[in-house]
Amino acid sequence: LLAGAALASHDEFAHAKIVGEDLAGRNLEFFGLKEVLMQGVCLAGTRFVAPRLDTVRFEACDLANAEWSRLIAHRVEFIGCRLDGFSIPEAFVQDVCFQECSLQFARIRFATLKAAEFDHCNLGRADLQATDLTGTNFTRCNLNEVEFSQATLAGADLRTCTIERMRVGIAELAGAIVDPFQASYLAGLMGLVIKGEGEP
């Protein structure tokens, strides 16, 4: 076990487990975690600059309103975490999984997510402006009122998600995977009128 108080800027921590620690409001920069498990850790309101995460798992952690700018992450899992208001501007993340997490009002802007998965997550009113979400799998997620302006959604699968009042345009949707009902709904959002042959 690693005590949360041991975390410090400009250090790397590896092969560790942190359980039940309260790290709320901590400010750190340029530190790394490798092969670390965090369980029930409070990271709410933390301010991390350029953290590096490699093979890290967060279970039932609270990251509400945390801001981790310029995050670099590889093989990271967030399981049952509270991420409301979580902000990772300009992040580069590869092989990340969010499962049964709340990401309402999260700000994942100007970021790159490669091989990302969102499974049974609530992203209501999240801001993903100008984020590269190529090939992202969204499974049974709430995407209502999500901001996707200038995002890249090629190959992103939205078929099992709710998408009411999603803010997105034709350019962003190029290559996205949707079901027929969603396609009709999105067409309506863009002002298209869909009629069958012979309809007035």
N, C-alpha and C positions, 0 to 999 in steps of 0.2 A: 504494500500500500504506500502511496505517496501522499504526503500532506499538501493540501492546496497552497499553504503558505510558502512552500518551497518553490513554487512557480515564479520565475523572474525573467525580466527582459534579457534578450541576447543569450539565452540558454536553450539547450535542447534536452527534453525529458523523454526517456524511452523505456519500453517494457514495464509499464506501471499501471496501477489501478487506483482511481480516486473515487471514494464513496462518501456521499452525504455531506460534502464540504460546502460551505457558504462562501463563494467568491464574488458575490454581487458587487458591482461597481469597480472592480479591479481595472487598472490601466496598465497594459503591458505592450511592448513592441518588439518585433523581430525575434520571436521565440518559436520553438518547435516542439511538437508532440509526435512521437513515433511509437506505434504499437501500444496505444494507451486506451484503457477502458474507463469511461466516466459513468457512474451510476448515481442518480439522484442528486446531482451537483447543481447548485444554484449559480448560474453565470449571468443572471439578469443585470442589464445595464452595464455590462463590461465594455471597455473600449480597448480593442486590440488592434495594433497597426502591423500589417504584413505578417500575421501568424502563418506557420507552415504545419499542416496536419498530414500525416502519412499513416494510414491504417489505424484510424481512430474510431471508436464507437461511443456514442452518447446514448444512454438509456434513461428515460424518465427525467431528463434534465430541464432546467428552466433557463432559457436564453432570451426571455422577453426583453425587447428594446436594447439588446446588445448590438454594438456596431463593431464589426471586424473588417476594417477596410483593407483592400488588396490581399485578401485571403488567398493562399495557395493550398489546395487540398487534393489528396489522392486516396481513394478507397476509404471513404468516410460514411458512417451510418448515423442517422438520427432516428431513434426508435421511441415513439411515445413521448416526444419532447414538446414543450411549449416554446414556440418561436415567434409569437406575436410581436410584430414590430422589429423583428430581427433584420439587421442591415448588413449586407456584404457588397458594398460598391466596388466595382472593378476587380471582382474575384476571378480566379481561374481554378475551376474545380473539375476533377475527373473521377468517374466511378463513385458518384455520391447517391445515397438512397435516403429518402425521407419517408418513414412509414408511420402512419397514424399520428401525424404531428399537426399541431395548429400553427399555421403561418399567416394568420390574418394580419393585414397591413404590413407584411414583410416587404423589405426593399432590397430586391436583387437586381440592381440596375447596372448597366454597362459591364456586365459580367459574361463569362463564358462557362457554360456547364456542358461537359462532355460525358456521354453515357450516364445521364441522370435519370433517376426514377422517383416519382412522387406517388405513393401508394396510400389510398384512403386518407388524404390530407385535406385540410381546410385552408385554402389560399384566398378566401374572400377578401376583395379589395387590396390584394397584394400588388406591388409595383415591380414589374419585370421589364421596364422600358429598356430598349436597346440591348437586350441580353440575347446571347446566342444559345438557343435551346434546341439545336439540331438533334433530331433523333430521341428527344426526351419522351419517356413514357409517363403519362398521367393516368393512373388507374383509380377510378371512382373518387375523384377529387372534386371539391367545390372550387370552381374557377369563376364564380360570379363576381362581376365588376373588376376583374383583374385587368391591369394596364399592360397591354402588350405592344404599345406603339413602338415602332422601329425595331422590334424583336425579330429574330429569325426562328421560324417554327417548322422548317423543312423536315419532314419525317417524324415530327412530334405527333404522338397518338393521343387524341382527346376524346375518343369515342364513348368512354364510359363516364364522362364528367358532366357536371352541370355548368353551363356557360352563359347564364342570363346576364345581359348587359355587359358582357365582356367587351373591353375597349381594344378593338383590333381592326386592321384594314386589309384590303385585298393583298397588298404587297407582303404584309407579315404572314398571311395565311398560305402563301405559295408553298405547296408541298405538304401541308399539314394533313393529318388523317382524321376525318370526321365521319359520323354516320349520316344517313340521308336526312334524318330529322334535324340534326345540327346544321347541316348544309343549308336547309331551307330557312332555319332561324337566322343564320349568319347572313344569308342573302337579304333577308328582311331588314337586318340591321344596317345594311349598306344601301338600302333604298330600292332594292329590286322588287318587282312585283311578279310573282310566279303564278302562271295560269296554265291549265291544260288546254289542249286544242278544242276550240269551239266555245270556250268560256268567254263571257262578255268582259 
